[in-house]
């Protein structure tokens, strides 16, 4: 579960890294290997994306809203 903007950024960077790995594996792995390996990466990407959406769809705490000047 993501609890801060910093954790959000780290998770988004991990998702991008997993996408890069999938791109690389897609080009280098044999087809019978690809399905097994890609499935694991896909599950992890989907889990992290769900965490990102859960975090982004939560309202900000009241104390973080800007006060009128």
PDB file with SEQRES, HELIX, SHEET and CRYST1 records, atoms N, CA, C and O in Angstrom:
SEQRES   1 A   69  UNK UNK UNK UNK UNK UNK UNK UNK UNK UNK UNK UNK UNK          
SEQRES   2 A   69  UNK UNK UNK UNK UNK UNK UNK UNK UNK UNK UNK UNK UNK          
SEQRES   3 A   69  UNK UNK UNK UNK UNK UNK UNK UNK UNK UNK UNK UNK UNK          
SEQRES   4 A   69  UNK UNK UNK UNK UNK UNK UNK UNK UNK UNK UNK UNK UNK          
SEQRES   5 A   69  UNK UNK UNK UNK UNK UNK UNK UNK UNK UNK UNK UNK UNK          
SEQRES   6 A   69  UNK UNK UNK UNK                                              
HELIX    1 AA1 UNK A    5  UNK A   28  1                                  24    
HELIX    2 AA2 UNK A   31  UNK A   56  1                                  26    
HELIX    3 AA3 UNK A   62  UNK A   64  5                                   3    
CRYST1    1.000    1.000    1.000  90.00  90.00  90.00 P 1           1          
ATOM      1  N   UNK A   1       0.832  -1.171   0.000  1.00  0.00           N  
ATOM      2  CA  UNK A   1       0.000   0.000   0.000  1.00  0.00           C  
ATOM      3  C   UNK A   1       0.883   1.244   0.000  1.00  0.00           C  
ATOM      4  O   UNK A   1       1.837   1.341   0.772  1.00  0.00           O  
ATOM      5  N   UNK A   2       0.561   2.173  -0.857  1.00  0.00           N  
ATOM      6  CA  UNK A   2       1.315   3.412  -0.977  1.00  0.00           C  
ATOM      7  C   UNK A   2       0.757   4.416   0.019  1.00  0.00           C  
ATOM      8  O   UNK A   2      -0.455   4.614   0.099  1.00  0.00           O  
ATOM      9  N   UNK A   3       1.651   5.053   0.781  1.00  0.00           N  
ATOM     10  CA  UNK A   3       1.200   5.978   1.824  1.00  0.00           C  
ATOM     11  C   UNK A   3       1.725   7.396   1.660  1.00  0.00           C  
ATOM     12  O   UNK A   3       1.398   8.271   2.462  1.00  0.00           O  
ATOM     13  N   UNK A   4       2.542   7.639   0.625  1.00  0.00           N  
ATOM     14  CA  UNK A   4       3.085   8.989   0.448  1.00  0.00           C  
ATOM     15  C   UNK A   4       3.400   9.227  -1.028  1.00  0.00           C  
ATOM     16  O   UNK A   4       3.490   8.295  -1.827  1.00  0.00           O  
ATOM     17  N   UNK A   5       3.564  10.504  -1.358  1.00  0.00           N  
ATOM     18  CA  UNK A   5       3.924  10.845  -2.738  1.00  0.00           C  
ATOM     19  C   UNK A   5       5.285  10.264  -3.119  1.00  0.00           C  
ATOM     20  O   UNK A   5       5.510   9.915  -4.278  1.00  0.00           O  
ATOM     21  N   UNK A   6       6.180  10.163  -2.157  1.00  0.00           N  
ATOM     22  CA  UNK A   6       7.494   9.576  -2.428  1.00  0.00           C  
ATOM     23  C   UNK A   6       7.344   8.092  -2.783  1.00  0.00           C  
ATOM     24  O   UNK A   6       7.970   7.619  -3.732  1.00  0.00           O  
ATOM     25  N   UNK A   7       6.534   7.371  -2.045  1.00  0.00           N  
ATOM     26  CA  UNK A   7       6.296   5.964  -2.358  1.00  0.00           C  
ATOM     27  C   UNK A   7       5.602   5.826  -3.714  1.00  0.00           C  
ATOM     28  O   UNK A   7       5.865   4.880  -4.455  1.00  0.00           O  
ATOM     29  N   UNK A   8       4.723   6.766  -4.032  1.00  0.00           N  
ATOM     30  CA  UNK A   8       4.068   6.768  -5.336  1.00  0.00           C  
ATOM     31  C   UNK A   8       5.103   6.865  -6.445  1.00  0.00           C  
ATOM     32  O   UNK A   8       5.053   6.107  -7.413  1.00  0.00           O  
ATOM     33  N   UNK A   9       6.034   7.789  -6.309  1.00  0.00           N  
ATOM     34  CA  UNK A   9       7.072   7.978  -7.316  1.00  0.00           C  
ATOM     35  C   UNK A   9       7.926   6.718  -7.471  1.00  0.00           C  
ATOM     36  O   UNK A   9       8.227   6.306  -8.592  1.00  0.00           O  
ATOM     37  N   UNK A  10       8.307   6.120  -6.373  1.00  0.00           N  
ATOM     38  CA  UNK A  10       9.121   4.900  -6.419  1.00  0.00           C  
ATOM     39  C   UNK A  10       8.356   3.784  -7.125  1.00  0.00           C  
ATOM     40  O   UNK A  10       8.923   3.064  -7.946  1.00  0.00           O  
ATOM     41  N   UNK A  11       7.088   3.641  -6.811  1.00  0.00           N  
ATOM     42  CA  UNK A  11       6.280   2.591  -7.434  1.00  0.00           C  
ATOM     43  C   UNK A  11       6.129   2.838  -8.928  1.00  0.00           C  
ATOM     44  O   UNK A  11       6.212   1.900  -9.721  1.00  0.00           O  
ATOM     45  N   UNK A  12       5.910   4.082  -9.318  1.00  0.00           N  
ATOM     46  CA  UNK A  12       5.802   4.399 -10.747  1.00  0.00           C  
ATOM     47  C   UNK A  12       7.118   4.109 -11.474  1.00  0.00           C  
ATOM     48  O   UNK A  12       7.109   3.649 -12.616  1.00  0.00           O  
ATOM     49  N   UNK A  13       8.233   4.373 -10.822  1.00  0.00           N  
ATOM     50  CA  UNK A  13       9.536   4.061 -11.423  1.00  0.00           C  
ATOM     51  C   UNK A  13       9.719   2.544 -11.550  1.00  0.00           C  
ATOM     52  O   UNK A  13      10.270   2.069 -12.543  1.00  0.00           O  
ATOM     53  N   UNK A  14       9.264   1.791 -10.559  1.00  0.00           N  
ATOM     54  CA  UNK A  14       9.353   0.322 -10.630  1.00  0.00           C  
ATOM     55  C   UNK A  14       8.491  -0.220 -11.767  1.00  0.00           C  
ATOM     56  O   UNK A  14       8.900  -1.144 -12.471  1.00  0.00           O  
ATOM     57  N   UNK A  15       7.308   0.347 -11.947  1.00  0.00           N  
ATOM     58  CA  UNK A  15       6.440  -0.075 -13.051  1.00  0.00           C  
ATOM     59  C   UNK A  15       7.146   0.159 -14.375  1.00  0.00           C  
ATOM     60  O   UNK A  15       7.140  -0.712 -15.244  1.00  0.00           O  
ATOM     61  N   UNK A  16       7.754   1.330 -14.535  1.00  0.00           N  
ATOM     62  CA  UNK A  16       8.476   1.643 -15.775  1.00  0.00           C  
ATOM     63  C   UNK A  16       9.629   0.664 -15.985  1.00  0.00           C  
ATOM     64  O   UNK A  16       9.888   0.233 -17.109  1.00  0.00           O  
ATOM     65  N   UNK A  17      10.313   0.318 -14.907  1.00  0.00           N  
ATOM     66  CA  UNK A  17      11.424  -0.636 -15.008  1.00  0.00           C  
ATOM     67  C   UNK A  17      10.916  -2.020 -15.440  1.00  0.00           C  
ATOM     68  O   UNK A  17      11.534  -2.677 -16.278  1.00  0.00           O  
ATOM     69  N   UNK A  18       9.818  -2.444 -14.880  1.00  0.00           N  
ATOM     70  CA  UNK A  18       9.239  -3.724 -15.277  1.00  0.00           C  
ATOM     71  C   UNK A  18       8.816  -3.702 -16.741  1.00  0.00           C  
ATOM     72  O   UNK A  18       8.975  -4.698 -17.446  1.00  0.00           O  
ATOM     73  N   UNK A  19       8.276  -2.571 -17.206  1.00  0.00           N  
ATOM     74  CA  UNK A  19       7.932  -2.442 -18.628  1.00  0.00           C  
ATOM     75  C   UNK A  19       9.178  -2.587 -19.497  1.00  0.00           C  
ATOM     76  O   UNK A  19       9.142  -3.254 -20.531  1.00  0.00           O  
ATOM     77  N   UNK A  20      10.272  -1.969 -19.083  1.00  0.00           N  
ATOM     78  CA  UNK A  20      11.523  -2.092 -19.847  1.00  0.00           C  
ATOM     79  C   UNK A  20      11.995  -3.542 -19.876  1.00  0.00           C  
ATOM     80  O   UNK A  20      12.436  -4.030 -20.917  1.00  0.00           O  
ATOM     81  N   UNK A  21      11.906  -4.230 -18.744  1.00  0.00           N  
ATOM     82  CA  UNK A  21      12.311  -5.631 -18.699  1.00  0.00           C  
ATOM     83  C   UNK A  21      11.453  -6.478 -19.623  1.00  0.00           C  
ATOM     84  O   UNK A  21      11.964  -7.338 -20.341  1.00  0.00           O  
ATOM     85  N   UNK A  22      10.146  -6.232 -19.606  1.00  0.00           N  
ATOM     86  CA  UNK A  22       9.260  -6.986 -20.492  1.00  0.00           C  
ATOM     87  C   UNK A  22       9.606  -6.748 -21.957  1.00  0.00           C  
ATOM     88  O   UNK A  22       9.604  -7.678 -22.763  1.00  0.00           O  
ATOM     89  N   UNK A  23       9.900  -5.511 -22.290  1.00  0.00           N  
ATOM     90  CA  UNK A  23      10.288  -5.182 -23.666  1.00  0.00           C  
ATOM     91  C   UNK A  23      11.537  -5.954 -24.055  1.00  0.00           C  
ATOM     92  O   UNK A  23      11.616  -6.506 -25.153  1.00  0.00           O  
ATOM     93  N   UNK A  24      12.507  -5.993 -23.161  1.00  0.00           N  
ATOM     94  CA  UNK A  24      13.756  -6.701 -23.426  1.00  0.00           C  
ATOM     95  C   UNK A  24      13.531  -8.214 -23.526  1.00  0.00           C  
ATOM     96  O   UNK A  24      14.046  -8.864 -24.436  1.00  0.00           O  
ATOM     97  N   UNK A  25      12.776  -8.755 -22.606  1.00  0.00           N  
ATOM     98  CA  UNK A  25      12.511 -10.196 -22.611  1.00  0.00           C  
ATOM     99  C   UNK A  25      11.746 -10.591 -23.869  1.00  0.00           C  
ATOM    100  O   UNK A  25      12.002 -11.640 -24.461  1.00  0.00           O  
ATOM    101  N   UNK A  26      10.828  -9.760 -24.261  1.00  0.00           N  
ATOM    102  CA  UNK A  26      10.026 -10.037 -25.465  1.00  0.00           C  
ATOM    103  C   UNK A  26      10.906 -10.194 -26.694  1.00  0.00           C  
ATOM    104  O   UNK A  26      10.597 -10.971 -27.597  1.00  0.00           O  
ATOM    105  N   UNK A  27      12.001  -9.453 -26.721  1.00  0.00           N  
ATOM    106  CA  UNK A  27      12.892  -9.485 -27.871  1.00  0.00           C  
ATOM    107  C   UNK A  27      13.911 -10.615 -27.794  1.00  0.00           C  
ATOM    108  O   UNK A  27      14.451 -11.029 -28.819  1.00  0.00           O  
ATOM    109  N   UNK A  28      14.179 -11.115 -26.598  1.00  0.00           N  
ATOM    110  CA  UNK A  28      15.281 -12.071 -26.457  1.00  0.00           C  
ATOM    111  C   UNK A  28      14.859 -13.478 -26.048  1.00  0.00           C  
ATOM    112  O   UNK A  28      15.581 -14.435 -26.330  1.00  0.00           O  
ATOM    113  N   UNK A  29      13.722 -13.629 -25.399  1.00  0.00           N  
ATOM    114  CA  UNK A  29      13.327 -14.945 -24.880  1.00  0.00           C  
ATOM    115  C   UNK A  29      12.691 -15.800 -25.972  1.00  0.00           C  
ATOM    116  O   UNK A  29      12.059 -15.293 -26.899  1.00  0.00           O  
ATOM    117  N   UNK A  30      12.876 -17.095 -25.834  1.00  0.00           N  
ATOM    118  CA  UNK A  30      12.161 -18.031 -26.708  1.00  0.00           C  
ATOM    119  C   UNK A  30      10.686 -17.991 -26.324  1.00  0.00           C  
ATOM    120  O   UNK A  30      10.346 -17.699 -25.177  1.00  0.00           O  
ATOM    121  N   UNK A  31       9.818 -18.283 -27.277  1.00  0.00           N  
ATOM    122  CA  UNK A  31       8.384 -18.148 -27.032  1.00  0.00           C  
ATOM    123  C   UNK A  31       7.911 -19.002 -25.858  1.00  0.00           C  
ATOM    124  O   UNK A  31       7.048 -18.567 -25.096  1.00  0.00           O  
ATOM    125  N   UNK A  32       8.449 -20.187 -25.699  1.00  0.00           N  
ATOM    126  CA  UNK A  32       8.024 -21.043 -24.582  1.00  0.00           C  
ATOM    127  C   UNK A  32       8.492 -20.498 -23.234  1.00  0.00           C  
ATOM    128  O   UNK A  32       7.852 -20.752 -22.214  1.00  0.00           O  
ATOM    129  N   UNK A  33       9.581 -19.765 -23.214  1.00  0.00           N  
ATOM    130  CA  UNK A  33      10.060 -19.123 -21.986  1.00  0.00           C  
ATOM    131  C   UNK A  33       9.271 -17.849 -21.702  1.00  0.00           C  
ATOM    132  O   UNK A  33       8.975 -17.527 -20.551  1.00  0.00           O  
ATOM    133  N   UNK A  34       8.942 -17.140 -22.759  1.00  0.00           N  
ATOM    134  CA  UNK A  34       8.330 -15.823 -22.614  1.00  0.00           C  
ATOM    135  C   UNK A  34       7.042 -15.878 -21.800  1.00  0.00           C  
ATOM    136  O   UNK A  34       6.857 -15.069 -20.890  1.00  0.00           O  
ATOM    137  N   UNK A  35       6.159 -16.808 -22.107  1.00  0.00           N  
ATOM    138  CA  UNK A  35       4.881 -16.876 -21.399  1.00  0.00           C  
ATOM    139  C   UNK A  35       5.068 -17.033 -19.892  1.00  0.00           C  
ATOM    140  O   UNK A  35       4.384 -16.381 -19.103  1.00  0.00           O  
ATOM    141  N   UNK A  36       5.987 -17.889 -19.503  1.00  0.00           N  
ATOM    142  CA  UNK A  36       6.213 -18.120 -18.077  1.00  0.00           C  
ATOM    143  C   UNK A  36       6.790 -16.889 -17.392  1.00  0.00           C  
ATOM    144  O   UNK A  36       6.337 -16.500 -16.316  1.00  0.00           O  
ATOM    145  N   UNK A  37       7.777 -16.286 -18.010  1.00  0.00           N  
ATOM    146  CA  UNK A  37       8.442 -15.126 -17.412  1.00  0.00           C  
ATOM    147  C   UNK A  37       7.543 -13.894 -17.455  1.00  0.00           C  
ATOM    148  O   UNK A  37       7.418 -13.178 -16.462  1.00  0.00           O  
ATOM    149  N   UNK A  38       6.923 -13.649 -18.601  1.00  0.00           N  
ATOM    150  CA  UNK A  38       6.095 -12.453 -18.766  1.00  0.00           C  
ATOM    151  C   UNK A  38       4.896 -12.461 -17.830  1.00  0.00           C  
ATOM    152  O   UNK A  38       4.477 -11.408 -17.348  1.00  0.00           O  
ATOM    153  N   UNK A  39       4.346 -13.633 -17.572  1.00  0.00           N  
ATOM    154  CA  UNK A  39       3.200 -13.716 -16.673  1.00  0.00           C  
ATOM    155  C   UNK A  39       3.513 -13.204 -15.278  1.00  0.00           C  
ATOM    156  O   UNK A  39       2.687 -12.536 -14.657  1.00  0.00           O  
ATOM    157  N   UNK A  40       4.691 -13.513 -14.789  1.00  0.00           N  
ATOM    158  CA  UNK A  40       5.094 -13.041 -13.459  1.00  0.00           C  
ATOM    159  C   UNK A  40       5.242 -11.527 -13.433  1.00  0.00           C  
ATOM    160  O   UNK A  40       4.785 -10.863 -12.502  1.00  0.00           O  
ATOM    161  N   UNK A  41       5.886 -10.990 -14.466  1.00  0.00           N  
ATOM    162  CA  UNK A  41       6.040  -9.536 -14.538  1.00  0.00           C  
ATOM    163  C   UNK A  41       4.678  -8.854 -14.656  1.00  0.00           C  
ATOM    164  O   UNK A  41       4.433  -7.825 -14.027  1.00  0.00           O  
ATOM    165  N   UNK A  42       3.801  -9.435 -15.466  1.00  0.00           N  
ATOM    166  CA  UNK A  42       2.476  -8.845 -15.648  1.00  0.00           C  
ATOM    167  C   UNK A  42       1.728  -8.773 -14.321  1.00  0.00           C  
ATOM    168  O   UNK A  42       1.141  -7.739 -14.001  1.00  0.00           O  
ATOM    169  N   UNK A  43       1.739  -9.844 -13.553  1.00  0.00           N  
ATOM    170  CA  UNK A  43       1.048  -9.845 -12.265  1.00  0.00           C  
ATOM    171  C   UNK A  43       1.597  -8.769 -11.330  1.00  0.00           C  
ATOM    172  O   UNK A  43       0.838  -8.091 -10.639  1.00  0.00           O  
ATOM    173  N   UNK A  44       2.899  -8.621 -11.315  1.00  0.00           N  
ATOM    174  CA  UNK A  44       3.501  -7.614 -10.438  1.00  0.00           C  
ATOM    175  C   UNK A  44       3.161  -6.201 -10.920  1.00  0.00           C  
ATOM    176  O   UNK A  44       2.869  -5.328 -10.102  1.00  0.00           O  
ATOM    177  N   UNK A  45       3.196  -5.966 -12.225  1.00  0.00           N  
ATOM    178  CA  UNK A  45       2.817  -4.659 -12.775  1.00  0.00           C  
ATOM    179  C   UNK A  45       1.371  -4.345 -12.419  1.00  0.00           C  
ATOM    180  O   UNK A  45       1.065  -3.234 -11.985  1.00  0.00           O  
ATOM    181  N   UNK A  46       0.486  -5.313 -12.598  1.00  0.00           N  
ATOM    182  CA  UNK A  46      -0.927  -5.086 -12.292  1.00  0.00           C  
ATOM    183  C   UNK A  46      -1.128  -4.786 -10.812  1.00  0.00           C  
ATOM    184  O   UNK A  46      -1.940  -3.930 -10.459  1.00  0.00           O  
ATOM    185  N   UNK A  47      -0.404  -5.477  -9.948  1.00  0.00           N  
ATOM    186  CA  UNK A  47      -0.511  -5.227  -8.509  1.00  0.00           C  
ATOM    187  C   UNK A  47      -0.054  -3.812  -8.167  1.00  0.00           C  
ATOM    188  O   UNK A  47      -0.712  -3.099  -7.409  1.00  0.00           O  
ATOM    189  N   UNK A  48       1.087  -3.416  -8.740  1.00  0.00           N  
ATOM    190  CA  UNK A  48       1.606  -2.079  -8.461  1.00  0.00           C  
ATOM    191  C   UNK A  48       0.690  -1.002  -9.036  1.00  0.00           C  
ATOM    192  O   UNK A  48       0.488   0.033  -8.402  1.00  0.00           O  
ATOM    193  N   UNK A  49       0.131  -1.229 -10.229  1.00  0.00           N  
ATOM    194  CA  UNK A  49      -0.784  -0.258 -10.818  1.00  0.00           C  
ATOM    195  C   UNK A  49      -2.041  -0.102  -9.962  1.00  0.00           C  
ATOM    196  O   UNK A  49      -2.560   1.005  -9.818  1.00  0.00           O  
ATOM    197  N   UNK A  50      -2.521  -1.189  -9.402  1.00  0.00           N  
ATOM    198  CA  UNK A  50      -3.675  -1.120  -8.506  1.00  0.00           C  
ATOM    199  C   UNK A  50      -3.332  -0.292  -7.264  1.00  0.00           C  
ATOM    200  O   UNK A  50      -4.151   0.501  -6.800  1.00  0.00           O  
ATOM    201  N   UNK A  51      -2.125  -0.476  -6.728  1.00  0.00           N  
ATOM    202  CA  UNK A  51      -1.688   0.330  -5.578  1.00  0.00           C  
ATOM    203  C   UNK A  51      -1.641   1.809  -5.934  1.00  0.00           C  
ATOM    204  O   UNK A  51      -2.067   2.654  -5.146  1.00  0.00           O  
ATOM    205  N   UNK A  52      -1.124   2.125  -7.122  1.00  0.00           N  
ATOM    206  CA  UNK A  52      -1.046   3.524  -7.568  1.00  0.00           C  
ATOM    207  C   UNK A  52      -2.447   4.113  -7.645  1.00  0.00           C  
ATOM    208  O   UNK A  52      -2.689   5.203  -7.129  1.00  0.00           O  
ATOM    209  N   UNK A  53      -3.370   3.403  -8.284  1.00  0.00           N  
ATOM    210  CA  UNK A  53      -4.736   3.918  -8.419  1.00  0.00           C  
ATOM    211  C   UNK A  53      -5.409   4.071  -7.062  1.00  0.00           C  
ATOM    212  O   UNK A  53      -6.099   5.062  -6.823  1.00  0.00           O  
ATOM    213  N   UNK A  54      -5.220   3.107  -6.175  1.00  0.00           N  
ATOM    214  CA  UNK A  54      -5.798   3.220  -4.832  1.00  0.00           C  
ATOM    215  C   UNK A  54      -5.307   4.483  -4.139  1.00  0.00           C  
ATOM    216  O   UNK A  54      -6.088   5.195  -3.506  1.00  0.00           O  
ATOM    217  N   UNK A  55      -4.028   4.757  -4.259  1.00  0.00           N  
ATOM    218  CA  UNK A  55      -3.455   5.946  -3.628  1.00  0.00           C  
ATOM    219  C   UNK A  55      -3.992   7.221  -4.274  1.00  0.00           C  
ATOM    220  O   UNK A  55      -4.402   8.147  -3.575  1.00  0.00           O  
ATOM    221  N   UNK A  56      -3.990   7.270  -5.591  1.00  0.00           N  
ATOM    222  CA  UNK A  56      -4.416   8.483  -6.297  1.00  0.00           C  
ATOM    223  C   UNK A  56      -5.903   8.770  -6.136  1.00  0.00           C  
ATOM    224  O   UNK A  56      -6.320   9.924  -6.240  1.00  0.00           O  
ATOM    225  N   UNK A  57      -6.691   7.768  -5.890  1.00  0.00           N  
ATOM    226  CA  UNK A  57      -8.133   7.961  -5.765  1.00  0.00           C  
ATOM    227  C   UNK A  57      -8.587   8.253  -4.333  1.00  0.00           C  
ATOM    228  O   UNK A  57      -9.776   8.449  -4.083  1.00  0.00           O  
ATOM    229  N   UNK A  58      -7.639   8.282  -3.396  1.00  0.00           N  
ATOM    230  CA  UNK A  58      -7.955   8.679  -2.023  1.00  0.00           C  
ATOM    231  C   UNK A  58      -7.867  10.194  -1.928  1.00  0.00           C  
ATOM    232  O   UNK A  58      -6.921  10.789  -2.443  1.00  0.00           O  
ATOM    233  N   UNK A  59      -8.832  10.825  -1.282  1.00  0.00           N  
ATOM    234  CA  UNK A  59      -8.743  12.288  -1.122  1.00  0.00           C  
ATOM    235  C   UNK A  59      -7.582  12.666  -0.211  1.00  0.00           C  
ATOM    236  O   UNK A  59      -7.179  11.895   0.661  1.00  0.00           O  
ATOM    237  N   UNK A  60      -7.065  13.843  -0.425  1.00  0.00           N  
ATOM    238  CA  UNK A  60      -6.004  14.343   0.446  1.00  0.00           C  
ATOM    239  C   UNK A  60      -6.567  14.620   1.831  1.00  0.00           C  
ATOM    240  O   UNK A  60      -7.719  15.031   1.962  1.00  0.00           O  
ATOM    241  N   UNK A  61      -5.765  14.400   2.861  1.00  0.00           N  
ATOM    242  CA  UNK A  61      -6.219  14.783   4.205  1.00  0.00           C  
ATOM    243  C   UNK A  61      -6.465  16.288   4.251  1.00  0.00           C  
ATOM    244  O   UNK A  61      -5.807  17.043   3.536  1.00  0.00           O  
ATOM    245  N   UNK A  62      -7.388  16.721   5.068  1.00  0.00           N  
ATOM    246  CA  UNK A  62      -7.766  18.128   5.158  1.00  0.00           C  
ATOM    247  C   UNK A  62      -6.574  19.015   5.461  1.00  0.00           C  
ATOM    248  O   UNK A  62      -6.494  20.122   4.929  1.00  0.00           O  
ATOM    249  N   UNK A  63      -5.655  18.576   6.286  1.00  0.00           N  
ATOM    250  CA  UNK A  63      -4.509  19.397   6.693  1.00  0.00           C  
ATOM    251  C   UNK A  63      -3.584  19.713   5.512  1.00  0.00           C  
ATOM    252  O   UNK A  63      -2.799  20.658   5.590  1.00  0.00           O  
ATOM    253  N   UNK A  64      -3.661  18.944   4.428  1.00  0.00           N  
ATOM    254  CA  UNK A  64      -2.771  19.168   3.293  1.00  0.00           C  
ATOM    255  C   UNK A  64      -3.381  20.126   2.274  1.00  0.00           C  
ATOM    256  O   UNK A  64      -2.689  20.576   1.362  1.00  0.00           O  
ATOM    257  N   UNK A  65      -4.673  20.443   2.418  1.00  0.00           N  
ATOM    258  CA  UNK A  65      -5.297  21.391   1.509  1.00  0.00           C  
ATOM    259  C   UNK A  65      -4.756  22.790   1.802  1.00  0.00           C  
ATOM    260  O   UNK A  65      -4.468  23.139   2.946  1.00  0.00           O  
ATOM    261  N   UNK A  66      -4.630  23.561   0.761  1.00  0.00           N  
ATOM    262  CA  UNK A  66      -4.119  24.921   0.934  1.00  0.00           C  
ATOM    263  C   UNK A  66      -5.157  25.778   1.643  1.00  0.00           C  
ATOM    264  O   UNK A  66      -6.356  25.689   1.381  1.00  0.00           O  
ATOM    265  N   UNK A  67      -4.664  26.597   2.535  1.00  0.00           N  
ATOM    266  CA  UNK A  67      -5.508  27.530   3.254  1.00  0.00           C  
ATOM    267  C   UNK A  67      -5.598  28.821   2.435  1.00  0.00           C  
ATOM    268  O   UNK A  67      -4.610  29.241   1.833  1.00  0.00           O  
ATOM    269  N   UNK A  68      -6.777  29.450   2.408  1.00  0.00           N  
ATOM    270  CA  UNK A  68      -6.876  30.741   1.698  1.00  0.00           C  
ATOM    271  C   UNK A  68      -5.962  31.781   2.332  1.00  0.00           C  
ATOM    272  O   UNK A  68      -5.761  31.788   3.547  1.00  0.00           O  
ATOM    273  N   UNK A  69      -5.418  32.650   1.508  1.00  0.00           N  
ATOM    274  CA  UNK A  69      -4.489  33.672   1.996  1.00  0.00           C  
ATOM    275  C   UNK A  69      -5.191  34.814   2.661  1.00  0.00           C  
ATOM    276  O   UNK A  69      -4.542  35.752   3.123  1.00  0.00           O  
TER     277      UNK A  69                                                      
END                                                                             
